[in-house]
């Protein structure tokens, strides 16, 4: 089991660097940070998605979720006034949405009369200071009992979320099987592959859609992650809206960078009768966090709260 976890973690690290190979300065800074840090207990995510309360969407260059910390790598275009204003607004909105602390690396000389990149010796000193900051931050979080060592195997473990009591899209929740996702809501059966499953005692369903074009369906998720469009690949009519389409916890069928099939939680979606027609069904996201429990009665209470809104 320990060897399996290490192999997964090794592949994750190598592939996440490879995917950013077109951004040479970003890759240089990120890989130097990770290599100097050399701590397998600290999780890092490149291009971490952040969504603000007013539905704006940003990506962090490098994020350390356990330490509530992220960094941005600014290349020369960021010296221009419009970029400076955008960067400040972006920082304010990310911090408001996450409460994470930001560190910025400017890879260029700040003298506007030149267009030179920094000398590596100077950039490396900044990186080394940042790595020391991360090490001290980890010690601080451990002392406050706020640090949980990174275990990539736990990433797909439903027990983690059952203990938490909720699923939240900010946690990048994914499962390896439909059974694992369903176990968060009282399922104790075997492995089955169906696109929907009803939570016992409620009118809420789990939905496992392919949000891309395939043989039968051409489903898609909007850029702001707020809306799912469902239609037939051949453009034909869809059956009238069924009971199971009214209220869904959605787990999108996806492939990881390593080619692994997972089911990623993207929120609680409900059908929009106003926007839907005979050819297209539209679902709007109502919640980004939902309660989990192997006890159906807790979900019945949640359902009542939804109906009271």
Secondary structure, 3 states (H helix, E strand, C coil): CHHHHHHHHHHHHHHHHHCCCCCHHHHHHHHHHHHHHCCCCCCCEEEEEEECCCCCEEEEEEEEHHHCEEEEEECHHHHCHHHHHHHHHHHHHHHHHHCCEEEEEECECCCCCCCCECCHHHHHHHHHHHHHHHHHHHHHHHHCCCCCCCCHHHHHCHHHHHHHCEEEHHHCCEECCHHHHHHCCCCCCCCCCCCEEECCCCCCEEECCECCECCCEECEECCCCCEEEECECCCCCCCCCCHHHCEEEEEEEEECCCCCEEEEEEEEEEECCCCCCCCCEEEEEEECEEECCCCHHHHHHHHHHHHHC
